[in-house]
């Protein structure tokens, strides 16, 4: 039969495109070989590109047969017309991932849409220039002020609170709820 996978070299990455499980295994072999040599990839990290969209419902896209998806990982979806939309993995079940698409799912189909897992988590730019400004949910200024140049990029999840390290409350906490 005809091969439905290939290697695509880009300036900053190497992408192996896989259409089914057999193709994914062949693409993974090529990816591992290229990563080992480091020469043909220019020392960059190769990414697998999947064409395994199995469903779209509202802002969610279901991807099947994906290798090692990670919770909260950022995903780039490339539509048939070349448009790129970003999303975030909300749920992982083995080789299945549910992705929330930030820019909407109109135009996403299972035939022409490809997906690349970036290995990154959602981060927001931060700077002292942000103090007193107004931003939308994506961190873009909406107060007609100038663009903010980021001093750093921070994970939007923040750090978890360690319950054994927090200060134990010694005084009564007023909740407004009567108890016996």
C-alpha positions in Angstrom: 0.0 0.0 0.0 0.8 3.7 -0.2 2.6 5.3 2.7 0.6 8.0 4.4 3.3 9.5 6.5 6.3 11.6 5.9 9.0 13.8 7.4 8.8 17.5 7.0 11.9 19.6 7.8 11.3 23.2 9.0 13.7 25.8 10.0 13.1 25.2 13.7 11.8 21.7 13.9 11.3 18.3 12.2 7.7 17.1 12.0 6.7 13.4 11.4 3.2 13.3 10.1 1.2 10.1 11.1 -2.2 9.0 9.9 -2.7 5.7 11.8 -1.0 3.4 14.3 1.3 1.7 11.8 2.3 5.1 10.5 2.9 6.4 14.0 5.3 3.6 14.7 7.2 4.3 11.5 7.2 8.0 12.2 8.4 7.4 15.8 11.3 5.3 14.6 12.3 8.1 12.2 11.9 10.7 15.0 14.1 8.7 17.4 16.7 8.1 14.8 16.8 11.8 13.9 16.9 12.9 17.5 19.8 10.5 18.2 21.9 11.9 15.3 21.1 15.6 16.1 22.6 16.6 12.8 19.6 16.3 10.5 17.3 18.1 13.0 19.7 20.9 13.6 19.8 20.0 17.3 16.1 20.8 17.7 13.4 18.7 19.3 11.3 16.8 16.6 7.5 16.8 17.2 4.9 14.3 16.0 2.0 15.8 14.0 -1.2 13.8 14.2 -4.2 13.7 11.9 -6.4 11.7 14.2 -9.3 14.0 15.1 -12.2 11.7 16.0 -14.7 14.2 17.2 -15.6 17.9 17.7 -18.2 19.1 20.2 -18.5 22.7 21.1 -15.0 24.1 22.0 -13.7 20.5 22.5 -11.7 18.3 20.0 -11.1 14.6 20.7 -7.9 13.2 19.4 -7.3 9.4 19.2 -4.1 7.4 18.9 -1.8 10.1 20.2 1.5 9.2 21.9 2.0 10.4 25.5 -0.4 13.4 25.7 0.1 15.4 28.9 -2.5 17.1 30.9 -2.5 20.9 30.4 -0.1 20.7 27.4 -0.5 23.3 24.7 -1.6 21.9 21.3 -1.4 23.6 17.9 -4.2 22.6 15.4 -3.6 23.3 11.8 -6.7 23.5 9.7 -7.0 22.6 6.0 -6.7 26.3 5.0 -3.5 26.7 6.9 -5.0 28.5 9.9 -3.4 27.6 13.2 -5.5 27.5 16.4 -4.2 26.8 19.9 -5.7 24.6 22.5 -5.0 22.9 25.8 -5.3 19.3 26.8 -8.1 19.0 29.4 -8.3 15.2 29.7 -6.1 12.3 28.9 -7.2 8.7 28.7 -4.4 6.4 27.4 -3.8 7.4 23.8 -6.9 9.7 23.7 -6.8 13.4 24.5 -9.6 16.0 24.8 -8.4 19.4 23.8 -10.2 22.7 24.5 -9.6 25.0 21.5 -9.2 28.7 22.5 -10.2 30.3 19.2 -13.3 28.0 18.5 -13.7 24.8 16.5 -15.4 26.1 13.4 -13.7 24.6 10.3 -12.0 21.7 12.3 -12.6 18.4 10.6 -11.1 14.9 10.9 -9.8 14.8 7.3 -7.7 18.0 6.9 -6.9 19.1 10.5 -3.5 18.2 11.9 -2.4 18.5 15.5 1.0 19.0 17.1 1.6 18.7 20.9 4.1 21.4 21.9 5.3 20.0 25.2 4.7 23.4 26.7 2.1 24.5 29.3 0.1 27.7 29.2 2.2 30.6 30.4 1.4 34.3 30.7 3.8 37.2 30.2 4.4 39.3 33.3 6.0 42.7 33.9 6.0 45.6 36.3 4.4 47.6 33.5 1.2 45.5 34.1 0.4 47.2 37.4 -2.8 49.3 37.2 -3.6 48.0 33.7 -6.7 46.1 32.5 -6.4 42.8 30.6 -8.7 40.2 29.0 -8.7 36.5 30.0 -5.8 35.8 27.6 -3.6 38.5 29.1 -4.0 41.0 26.3 -4.4 44.7 27.3 -7.9 46.1 26.8 -7.4 49.6 28.3 -6.1 51.3 25.1 -2.6 51.5 26.7 0.6 50.4 25.0 1.6 46.7 24.6 3.4 45.3 27.6 6.9 43.9 27.1 7.3 40.7 29.2 10.0 40.5 31.8 9.2 36.8 32.4 6.6 34.1 31.5 4.9 32.4 34.4 2.8 29.2 34.5 -0.8 30.1 34.9 -1.4 27.1 37.2 0.8 28.6 39.9 2.4 26.6 42.6 0.3 24.1 44.7 -0.1 24.9 48.4 1.5 22.4 50.7 -1.0 21.8 53.5 1.6 20.7 56.0 3.6 23.9 55.5 0.8 26.4 55.9 0.2 28.3 59.1 -2.3 26.4 61.4 -5.3 28.7 62.2 -5.2 29.2 66.0 -8.1 31.7 66.2 -11.8 31.1 65.4 -12.7 31.6 61.8 -15.9 33.6 61.3 -18.0 31.8 58.5 -21.5 33.1 59.3 -22.8 29.5 59.6 -24.3 28.5 62.9 -23.2 25.1 64.3 -23.9 23.1 67.4 
